[in-house]
Amino acid sequence: MRAAIFGYGNLGKGVEKALLKKTDVEVIGIFTRRKAELSSKESAVPFYDAGDILRYKDSVDVVFNCGGSHAELPKTTPFLASSFHVIDSFDHHAAIKEHYSNVDLAAKKGERLALISAGWDPGILSVIWILSASFLHDSVHTLWGPGVSQGHSEVLRKIEGVKNAVSYTVPNKNAEEVILRDPAAKEKNLHTRICYLELDERADPKKIEKQIRSIPDYFYGYNVEIHFVSNGEIQKNHSAFPHAGKVLAFEKTGTTFSFGLQTRSNPDFTGSVMTVYGLALWEMSKTGKTGAITPADVPTGLLLHDSRTIFDYI
Amino acid sequence: MRAAIFGYGNLGKGVEKALLKKTDVEVIGIFTRRKAELSSKESAVPFYDAGDILRYKDSVDVVFNCGGSHAELPKTTPFLASSFHVIDSFDHHAAIKEHYSNVDLAAKKGERLALISAGWDPGILSVIWILSASFLHDSVHTLWGPGVSQGHSEVLRKIEGVKNAVSYTVPNKNAEEVILRDPAAKEKNLHTRICYLELDERADPKKIEKQIRSIPDYFYGYNVEIHFVSNGEIQKNHSAFPHAGKVLAFEKTGTTFSFGLQTRSNPDFTGSVMTVYGLALWEMSKTGKTGAITPADVPTGLLLHDSRTIFDYI
């Protein structure tokens, strides 16, 4: 598979690491808007201008779109899907259906296959959630964290007056009890979002706090803690990207599922998820299938590469 | 979907319960060798002779083969696959590849689709195992139990001189520690099999014990405890079928997966797994695909029925 990386932030670097470990993958290039700032010492893979990617239509099989979910993917994934098989890890849950429709249209027009939302969540946890929900009818819940939510951090950083920010998601201490007592408990009542922000000197903290608490899907209706910190503190104390998640499902008849995932580096893990799903996408594209798909459309056995077969595991 | 149940032991009853809960399924009949012994009061579904099933070729879409893994499925699943789409929960791990080949040949000849090994393990746990193994390279282990292994119990009950038997699988107390210390730890060194047997009066316990300990794949090489108990004790103390399993995976870079499943009734849970996968099989058969498949070939999204879509979960 000839791969291209589109976007070179934390996620792009995580994808690069994971792709370079695979023997059956050639990484053609990293496409970035910051080519001028990047030195060729930073990667063994050549850097190209993001704007030039269409010139590589015939030499790239799958583009790994590593842009930000909130601001970039809604535009760039449909754009890329019209010329390439493309994979992203779009994580704005409430907007996935809309993103799916836009990508599906573009990919069908371009006769390409596009796999969206292939991260750890949505992605791995969605697959586990669907698996659980298909057998267990009384209660399926996901608990996120404790860990950094990159999607939420990105949303904070786009706010005018915010210089740097990080958003942690933490399940409330009594979350598992609440679920057992009330299978209809809402996700919003099970989690707290803890935000750390560095502001521009002239920014008004009160105004920004009010703005954050009103952002739909991401912060509105959640238990949100907001901390304004001094410059440099985020870089110093909040530069790791751990994350964790748990799917809990049960049925009154006496069956329970519990799936937990913990990772020290969210972008590295998401990078390895995208790599494995990218190879599966490439396999599936060979059947001539076009349009948008999600991890729920990928047979698990297609995730095994390097001559491993399902019979090693079944 | 018009379904038939083939075999009416504990598993057949579990499948019946799960199928009857689905609004989009019609259960045509239960095919059994024990028709003469069964009263029509035992089920609202009509009983037919197992030997008559081919007569229903045109009125059944999917056959749920609920026979014993060790003695029956290797013969009956290929037989059924030549005339019907068929699903089984074949659980003899070491023989799955051979079973797959036989079923694949028969199903391709008959132009039918056959889904094998769709239980909780192999089945759900295999899917989780493959998912884990595709991202995490350093260690993936499955711990089975504590619970009743129906496959192992069946093997014991087929031994001449054995009247009744049950085999429990229990992970050793230090199993998780052993895995963390030694990622190459063998499954045989992580589990104990605890067997309870009632013998015929003339049977020789020593001979039977020796015979059990030499059964390949099932008992040979395992830590096995054998208890001979008095008549009626199994019925009295060992008639429940709980089971549990855990997949543990980790990578040195700091990512861990942990999946646990516990069920009070193994046959009921396996019945609901087979029902959900049976509906997916029926969907997949409509594309014209033929031959044998396993749960690893089924996209998770196909497991959702009753108008639920992946967008409710992603």
Chai-1 contact restraints between the chains, C-beta under 6 A:
chainA,res_idxA,chainB,res_idxB,connection_type,confidence,min_distance_angstrom,max_distance_angstrom,comment,restraint_id
A,I96,B,I314,contact,1.0,0.0,6.0,A-B,restraint_1
A,K97,B,F311,contact,1.0,0.0,6.0,A-B,restraint_2
A,P122,B,I314,contact,1.0,0.0,6.0,A-B,restraint_3
A,S126,B,Y313,contact,1.0,0.0,6.0,A-B,restraint_4
A,S126,B,I314,contact,1.0,0.0,6.0,A-B,restraint_5
A,V127,B,T300,contact,1.0,0.0,6.0,A-B,restraint_6
A,W129,B,Y313,contact,1.0,0.0,6.0,A-B,restraint_7
A,I130,B,T300,contact,1.0,0.0,6.0,A-B,restraint_8
A,I130,B,Y313,contact,1.0,0.0,6.0,A-B,restraint_9
A,L131,B,T300,contact,1.0,0.0,6.0,A-B,restraint_10
A,A133,B,Y313,contact,1.0,0.0,6.0,A-B,restraint_11
A,S134,B,V276,contact,1.0,0.0,6.0,A-B,restraint_12
A,S134,B,L303,contact,1.0,0.0,6.0,A-B,restraint_13
A,S134,B,L304,contact,1.0,0.0,6.0,A-B,restraint_14
A,F135,B,S272,contact,1.0,0.0,6.0,A-B,restraint_15
A,F135,B,V276,contact,1.0,0.0,6.0,A-B,restraint_16
A,G254,B,R264,contact,1.0,0.0,6.0,A-B,restraint_17
A,T255,B,T263,contact,1.0,0.0,6.0,A-B,restraint_18
A,T255,B,F269,contact,1.0,0.0,6.0,A-B,restraint_19
A,T256,B,Q262,contact,1.0,0.0,6.0,A-B,restraint_20
A,F257,B,L261,contact,1.0,0.0,6.0,A-B,restraint_21
A,S258,B,G260,contact,1.0,0.0,6.0,A-B,restraint_22
A,F259,B,F259,contact,1.0,0.0,6.0,A-B,restraint_23
A,G260,B,S258,contact,1.0,0.0,6.0,A-B,restraint_24
A,L261,B,F257,contact,1.0,0.0,6.0,A-B,restraint_25
A,Q262,B,T256,contact,1.0,0.0,6.0,A-B,restraint_26
A,T263,B,T255,contact,1.0,0.0,6.0,A-B,restraint_27
A,R264,B,G254,contact,1.0,0.0,6.0,A-B,restraint_28
A,F269,B,T255,contact,1.0,0.0,6.0,A-B,restraint_29
A,S272,B,F135,contact,1.0,0.0,6.0,A-B,restraint_30
A,V276,B,S134,contact,1.0,0.0,6.0,A-B,restraint_31
A,V276,B,F135,contact,1.0,0.0,6.0,A-B,restraint_32
A,T294,B,I314,contact,1.0,0.0,6.0,A-B,restraint_33
A,A296,B,T300,contact,1.0,0.0,6.0,A-B,restraint_34
A,A296,B,G301,contact,1.0,0.0,6.0,A-B,restraint_35
A,A296,B,I310,contact,1.0,0.0,6.0,A-B,restraint_36
A,D297,B,P299,contact,1.0,0.0,6.0,A-B,restraint_37
A,D297,B,G301,contact,1.0,0.0,6.0,A-B,restraint_38
A,P299,B,D297,contact,1.0,0.0,6.0,A-B,restraint_39
A,P299,B,P299,contact,1.0,0.0,6.0,A-B,restraint_40
A,T300,B,V127,contact,1.0,0.0,6.0,A-B,restraint_41
A,T300,B,I130,contact,1.0,0.0,6.0,A-B,restraint_42
A,T300,B,L131,contact,1.0,0.0,6.0,A-B,restraint_43
A,T300,B,A296,contact,1.0,0.0,6.0,A-B,restraint_44
A,G301,B,A296,contact,1.0,0.0,6.0,A-B,restraint_45
A,G301,B,D297,contact,1.0,0.0,6.0,A-B,restraint_46
A,L303,B,S134,contact,1.0,0.0,6.0,A-B,restraint_47
A,L304,B,S134,contact,1.0,0.0,6.0,A-B,restraint_48
A,I310,B,A296,contact,1.0,0.0,6.0,A-B,restraint_49
A,F311,B,K97,contact,1.0,0.0,6.0,A-B,restraint_50
A,Y313,B,S126,contact,1.0,0.0,6.0,A-B,restraint_51
A,Y313,B,W129,contact,1.0,0.0,6.0,A-B,restraint_52
A,Y313,B,I130,contact,1.0,0.0,6.0,A-B,restraint_53
A,Y313,B,A133,contact,1.0,0.0,6.0,A-B,restraint_54
A,I314,B,I96,contact,1.0,0.0,6.0,A-B,restraint_55
A,I314,B,P122,contact,1.0,0.0,6.0,A-B,restraint_56
A,I314,B,S126,contact,1.0,0.0,6.0,A-B,restraint_57
A,I314,B,T294,contact,1.0,0.0,6.0,A-B,restraint_58
